[in-house]
Amino acid sequence: MYKTVFNKRESLKFTHFSRKRYALFACLGREVLIGTLSVATLTYAKADGVSVRTDMAGTGMADSTRTVMLDEVDVTASRAPLAAGRAPRIVTVLGREEIAAAPAQSVNDLLKYAAGVDVRQRGAIGAQTDIGIRGGTSEHIAILLDGTNICDPQTGHNAFDLPVDIGDIERIEVIEGPAGRIFGTSSLLGAINIVTKAAAESGGSVHAGGGSFGYADAGARLSLATGKWSNSVSGGYTRSDGYSRSKNGHLNADYSGGRAFYKGRYKDKDLTVSWHAGMSVKDWGSNTFYSTLSDEQYEHTLKFYTAVKAEAEAGRFHFLPSVYWNRYHDRYEFYRDAPERSPFNYHRTDIIGLNLNAWFDWTLGRTAFGAETRNEDIISTTLGEPLDTPKHIHGTERNYTVGLNRTNISLYLEHNVTIGRFTASAGFTAVRNTWSEMPFKIYPGIDASYALTTALKAYASFNMSLRMPSFTELYYSVDGHKADKHLKPEEMSAIEGGLRYAAGGVSATVSIYHHWGKNMIDWIMDTREADEQTSGQADEPATEQGANALANPSTRSSSPYNVWTSVNHARINSTGVEANVALDFRRLLSGQSMLRSLNAAYLYIDQSQRREEGVQSLYALEYLRHKVVARLGLDLPPCLALDISYRFHERVGSYTDPDGVNRHYKPYSLVDARLAWNKPHYTIYVEANNLFDTDYVDYGNVPQPGLWVMAGAKFNFKL
């Protein structure tokens, strides 16, 4: 169980920092007990901004509580590392044990149990999922893989096409609220960092499973560690027939995807260099995801990820440079395998980033500074300005004809200070983007915490951030859509305060926050007037401009379809409350062995939105008003582990069904369960999602799957 450590010294003086990154713990004069939060679910794992480097090979289940050396402690809630108990901002951490026990087959599934995270899944396991934080959309969060930004500037819909399997993940970190000075311009309402395992010993694992709706999954992982060098490689494949068919009887929610990932590292006392390369390929039936005019839509994505990072120590200075290149391919089919009915949409995006970060200790605290440049380039059949020279689309007879190139430049400065029980982190990011021709704009932030007692901590923060419009929001102007290439960046400000208690097997957090955003981007439709220009169009247009993506013509009035328009229309103010409690019965009731953990959390959000009668929103004005999550963990003799999870959602907003009827989202409850036989070298499990076969809609007009049963096994070995 995570153990919060506070400095008991009461003297009000600046803490002296030594050359070591863990100097904030120096006054304790001992090793510190750190854990990966054995509260069994991400929802309640409110760590004090700590990232624990476990660096184990993944050949068995790691103990959730362990003694680690102080230089293993990293904090990701600031630009420079801070010690666990001193971090002034709360970070949610899901550790290896929690990941292994969850009834989940993907990162998307894991995040469903986080109270502040909104997971809106369309289709089968591992297909397309939109993930937001605190009432925001999928465009409002930064996605990081081992600290590298992997956001897709084309669209947030495909942001979680990850190259890693659940078994590759060491931990998942979630920071809520604007985080521009930490994670860059894409973190309007938070960030999710997926940290993969690094090999400390040679070994590996293989796993396989299957279940309902033709579900099958298999994968393997191999790790090699020799001295200062470590390498690991993994791969996997997942598929499903899906749970629905089109009107013509064809599968339209099927899914298949492969993934491969390599990670290497060199480490000595003064230098650490790590690198990774990964690939994700996905194909899925898109049902009526984007339009009700076709229930046989289809999408294909292919993504490549590369990055090299280093950390070097030179005297009191620490340098942390990194460089990365990601390439994303996307093909959208309005009619599956029928380009003669509607030409396919093709997009290729390249992102190149360079990050130069540094920090140093001095008498008055710890100061970090740095700069980042990120170039985003897209060539497409629909998104961007006309290319001087069209570029051939590999494997086709067509060309990319339009595109866009933009560069984002960010400068960072941050200072961290500890005075007795008080810790503060303050700084800013200055941002300039070549697309908007905007000058440098400054977005500040400050986080502060105070240890009221050894178990109780109060924290407060104020932060600002921004987000550049996606390429889709800027240029998706086909019949049924009208994008605006002059959109302004979104801007968000937030204040937050709360309390955290952790002692004796009990962990609890309560927080209240208020966000106010301006220039918020959304696709809206004015249903008060019919679009006379399209009143004579056919339901199945033959032109590329008329059929590729009719956005969502499901909300038609008197005309065949109205026009969805991208606008800076919304000023949204949000007030939210999050509360959670986690009980570790292994510490509370040491005389028993059956009860492992019990967790409960609640989220409430109220948005003050500027609405107009007859204007319908596609994304921004839909949010979870109430969310309840709970999870019970049991250990049954001799080696069985039973985990039961419950979720309740009540969503604000409406959608139009395939019959053209506008409907409000209905509240729903779901129960998931996992039963596992755990031995040191193997695990056999059976799990069920939506145990009571609940009918529900979570996004637009797409019904979600009913009862889904899966079973499988995993075997670990050492070399």
Stockholm file with secondary structure:
# STOCKHOLM 1.0

chainA/1-719         MYKTVFNKRESLKFTHFSRKRYALFACLGREVLIGTLSVATLTYAKADGVSVRTDMAGTGMADSTRTVMLDEVDVTASRAPLAAGRAPRIVTVLGREEIAAAPAQSVNDLLKYAAGVDVRQRGAIGAQTDIGIRGGTSEHIAILLDGTNICDPQTGHNAFDLPVDIGDIERIEVIEGPAGRIFGTSSLLGAINIVTKAAAESGGSVHAGGGSFGYADAGARLSLATGKWSNSVSGGYTRSDGYSRSKNGHLNADYSGGRAFYKGRYKDKDLTVSWHAGMSVKDWGSNTFYSTLSDEQYEHTLKFYTAVKAEAEAGRFHFLPSVYWNRYHDRYEFYRDAPERSPFNYHRTDIIGLNLNAWFDWTLGRTAFGAETRNEDIISTTLGEPLDTPKHIHGTERNYTVGLNRTNISLYLEHNVTIGRFTASAGFTAVRNTWSEMPFKIYPGIDASYALTTALKAYASFNMSLRMPSFTELYYSVDGHKADKHLKPEEMSAIEGGLRYAAGGVSATVSIYHHWGKNMIDWIMDTREADEQTSGQADEPATEQGANALANPSTRSSSPYNVWTSVNHARINSTGVEANVALDFRRLLSGQSMLRSLNAAYLYIDQSQRREEGVQSLYALEYLRHKVVARLGLDLPPCLALDISYRFHERVGSYTDPDGVNRHYKPYSLVDARLAWNKPHYTIYVEANNLFDTDYVDYGNVPQPGLWVMAGAKFNFKL
#=GR chainA/1-719 SS CCCCCCCCCCCCSBCCCCSSTTGGGGGGCSCEEEECCTTSSGGGCEESSCEECCCCCSSSCCCSEEEECGGGEECCSSSSCCCGGGCSSCEEEECHHHHHHSSCSSHHHHHTTCTTEEEEEESSTTSEEEEEETTCCGGGSEEEETTEECCCSSCGGGTTCCSCCGGGEEEEEEEESCCHHHHCTTCSSEEEEEEECCCSSSEEEEEEEEEGGGEEEEEEEEEEEETTEEEEEEEEEEEECCSCBCTTSCBSSCEEEEEEEEEEEEECSSEEEEEEEEEEEEEEEEETSSCSSCSCEEEEEEEEEEEEEEEEEETTEEEEEEEEEEEEEEEEESSTTCTTTSCCEEEEEEEEEEEEEEEEEETTEEEEEEEEEEEEEEEESSSSEEEEEEEECTTSSCEEEEEEEEEEEEEEEEEEEEETTEEEEEEEEEEEETTTTCCCEEEEEEEEEEESSSSEEEEEEEEEEEECCCHHHHHCCSTTEECCTTCCCEEEEEEEEEEEEEETTEEEEEEEEEEEEEEEEEEEEETTSCCGGGTTCCSSCCSHHHHSCCCCTTSCCSSSCCCEEEEEEEEEEEEEEEEEEEEEHHHHCTTCSSEEEEEEEEEEEEEEECCCTTEEESSTTCEEEEEEEEEEEEEETTTEEEEEEEEEEEEECEEECTTSCEEECCCEEEEEEEEEEEETTEEEEEEEESTTCCCCBCSTTCBCCCCEEEEEEEEEEEC
#=GC SS_cons         CCCCCCCCCCCCSBCCCCSSTTGGGGGGCSCEEEECCTTSSGGGCEESSCEECCCCCSSSCCCSEEEECGGGEECCSSSSCCCGGGCSSCEEEECHHHHHHSSCSSHHHHHTTCTTEEEEEESSTTSEEEEEETTCCGGGSEEEETTEECCCSSCGGGTTCCSCCGGGEEEEEEEESCCHHHHCTTCSSEEEEEEECCCSSSEEEEEEEEEGGGEEEEEEEEEEEETTEEEEEEEEEEEECCSCBCTTSCBSSCEEEEEEEEEEEEECSSEEEEEEEEEEEEEEEEETSSCSSCSCEEEEEEEEEEEEEEEEEETTEEEEEEEEEEEEEEEEESSTTCTTTSCCEEEEEEEEEEEEEEEEEETTEEEEEEEEEEEEEEEESSSSEEEEEEEECTTSSCEEEEEEEEEEEEEEEEEEEEETTEEEEEEEEEEEETTTTCCCEEEEEEEEEEESSSSEEEEEEEEEEEECCCHHHHHCCSTTEECCTTCCCEEEEEEEEEEEEEETTEEEEEEEEEEEEEEEEEEEEETTSCCGGGTTCCSSCCSHHHHSCCCCTTSCCSSSCCCEEEEEEEEEEEEEEEEEEEEEHHHHCTTCSSEEEEEEEEEEEEEEECCCTTEEESSTTCEEEEEEEEEEEEEETTTEEEEEEEEEEEEECEEECTTSCEEECCCEEEEEEEEEEEETTEEEEEEEESTTCCCCBCSTTCBCCCCEEEEEEEEEEEC
//
